[in-house]
Amino acid sequence: MARARKDVFGDSKPNVDMSPMIDLVFLLLIFFMVASTMITFKKDKRVTIPVASGAKVPELIDGRIIINVYSDGKVRDESGTVEYQPEQIEQLMAEAKARNPNTRLHLRADKEASHKMVKDVIAASARGGVNNIIFSTYVTSK
């Protein structure tokens, strides 16, 4: 029996083709790269986020309404294109709360923004029914 096996393969050993496995690995890599970029949210680079030593990174991105408060007092959406007034923020939050009861306000306020503007956005969000607020800060070591 051992002789018959030797005769079938001769002096060469069987080869394993690795190209299908390499193709599969590249496909999985592309899938995870695309899936990971869909989970993130847009960040307006014109907003300078303050630094906080006790900051925590929130895990859930689902249900967030991102609002930017700029140093000049303007309030805009996550991409920085649509400017909001307090009444519009209240309406936006009420509509989002009707669609998803777990809606949260993700407030990205510039470190030079006036406290009054931040307070006005929070008050408009509360009037719209959204009381859960996430403040954006950079995390630093203590």
C-alpha positions as CSV (number, residue, x, y, z in Angstrom):
1,M,0.0,0.0,0.0
2,A,2.8,2.4,0.8
3,R,4.4,1.7,-2.5
4,A,1.2,2.6,-4.4
5,R,1.0,6.0,-2.8
6,K,4.6,6.7,-3.6
7,D,4.0,5.8,-7.2
8,V,1.0,8.1,-7.5
9,F,2.9,11.2,-6.3
10,G,6.3,10.2,-7.5
11,D,9.2,12.1,-6.0
12,S,7.3,15.3,-5.6
13,K,5.1,16.3,-2.7
14,P,1.5,17.6,-3.1
15,N,1.3,21.4,-3.4
16,V,-1.4,23.5,-1.7
17,D,-2.6,26.5,-3.7
18,M,-2.8,29.6,-1.3
19,S,-4.3,32.1,-3.7
20,P,-8.0,31.4,-2.8
21,M,-7.2,31.9,0.9
22,I,-5.3,35.2,0.1
23,D,-8.3,36.4,-1.9
24,L,-10.6,35.6,1.0
25,V,-8.4,37.5,3.4
26,F,-8.4,40.6,1.2
27,L,-12.1,40.5,0.8
28,L,-12.6,40.3,4.6
29,L,-10.1,43.2,5.0
30,I,-12.1,45.3,2.5
31,F,-15.4,44.4,4.2
32,F,-14.2,45.4,7.7
33,M,-12.7,48.7,6.4
34,V,-15.9,49.7,4.7
35,A,-18.0,48.6,7.7
36,S,-15.9,50.5,10.2
37,T,-16.2,53.8,8.3
38,M,-20.0,53.6,8.3
39,I,-20.1,53.5,12.1
40,T,-18.3,56.9,12.6
41,F,-19.9,60.3,12.5
42,K,-18.8,63.5,10.8
43,K,-16.6,65.9,12.7
44,D,-16.4,69.6,11.7
45,K,-12.7,70.5,11.9
46,R,-13.6,74.2,12.5
47,V,-14.8,73.4,16.1
48,T,-12.0,73.2,18.6
49,I,-13.1,70.7,21.2
50,P,-12.0,71.4,24.9
51,V,-9.8,69.0,26.8
52,A,-11.1,67.3,30.0
53,S,-9.1,65.0,32.3
54,G,-12.3,63.1,33.4
55,A,-13.7,62.6,29.9
56,K,-15.2,59.3,28.9
57,V,-15.7,58.0,25.3
58,P,-19.4,57.1,24.7
59,E,-19.8,53.8,23.0
60,L,-23.2,54.1,21.2
61,I,-23.4,56.3,18.2
62,D,-26.9,55.3,17.3
63,G,-29.6,57.9,18.1
64,R,-27.3,60.9,18.3
65,I,-28.2,64.3,16.9
66,I,-24.9,66.2,16.5
67,I,-24.9,69.9,16.9
68,N,-21.9,72.2,16.7
69,V,-21.6,75.5,18.5
70,Y,-18.9,77.7,17.0
71,S,-16.8,80.3,18.7
72,D,-18.6,83.1,16.9
73,G,-21.9,81.9,18.4
74,K,-23.4,80.2,15.4
75,V,-25.1,76.8,15.8
76,R,-24.9,74.3,12.9
77,D,-25.5,70.7,12.0
78,E,-22.8,68.0,12.1
79,S,-21.3,68.9,8.7
80,G,-21.4,72.6,9.4
81,T,-23.6,73.5,6.5
82,V,-27.1,74.2,8.0
83,E,-27.4,76.9,10.6
84,Y,-30.0,76.5,13.3
85,Q,-32.0,78.8,15.5
86,P,-33.3,77.6,18.9
87,E,-36.8,77.0,17.6
88,Q,-35.4,74.8,14.8
89,I,-33.3,72.8,17.3
90,E,-36.5,72.3,19.4
91,Q,-38.4,71.0,16.3
92,L,-35.5,68.8,15.2
93,M,-35.2,67.2,18.6
94,A,-39.0,66.6,18.9
95,E,-39.0,64.9,15.4
96,A,-36.0,62.8,16.3
97,K,-37.5,61.8,19.7
98,A,-40.7,60.8,17.9
99,R,-38.7,58.5,15.6
100,N,-36.4,57.1,18.3
101,P,-37.2,57.4,22.0
102,N,-33.4,56.9,22.8
103,T,-32.4,60.1,21.0
104,R,-29.5,62.0,22.5
105,L,-28.0,65.4,21.8
106,H,-24.3,65.2,21.0
107,L,-23.1,68.7,21.6
108,R,-19.7,69.7,20.1
109,A,-19.1,73.2,21.5
110,D,-16.0,75.1,20.6
111,K,-13.8,75.9,23.7
112,E,-14.1,79.6,22.9
113,A,-18.0,79.4,22.5
114,S,-20.1,81.5,24.9
115,H,-21.7,79.6,27.7
116,K,-25.0,81.3,26.8
117,M,-25.1,79.7,23.4
118,V,-24.4,76.3,24.8
119,K,-27.1,76.8,27.4
120,D,-29.6,77.9,24.8
121,V,-29.0,74.8,22.7
122,I,-29.4,72.5,25.8
123,A,-32.6,74.4,26.7
124,A,-34.0,74.0,23.1
125,S,-33.2,70.3,23.2
126,A,-35.0,69.9,26.5
127,R,-38.0,71.7,25.2
128,G,-38.0,69.2,22.2
129,G,-38.0,66.3,24.7
130,V,-34.3,65.3,24.5
131,N,-32.7,65.5,28.0
132,N,-29.8,63.1,27.5
133,I,-26.7,65.1,26.4
134,I,-23.2,64.0,25.3
135,F,-20.6,66.7,25.5
136,S,-17.6,66.3,23.2
137,T,-14.2,66.7,24.8
138,Y,-10.8,65.3,24.2
139,V,-9.7,62.6,26.6
140,T,-6.4,63.2,28.4
141,S,-4.5,61.2,31.0
142,K,-4.9,62.4,34.6
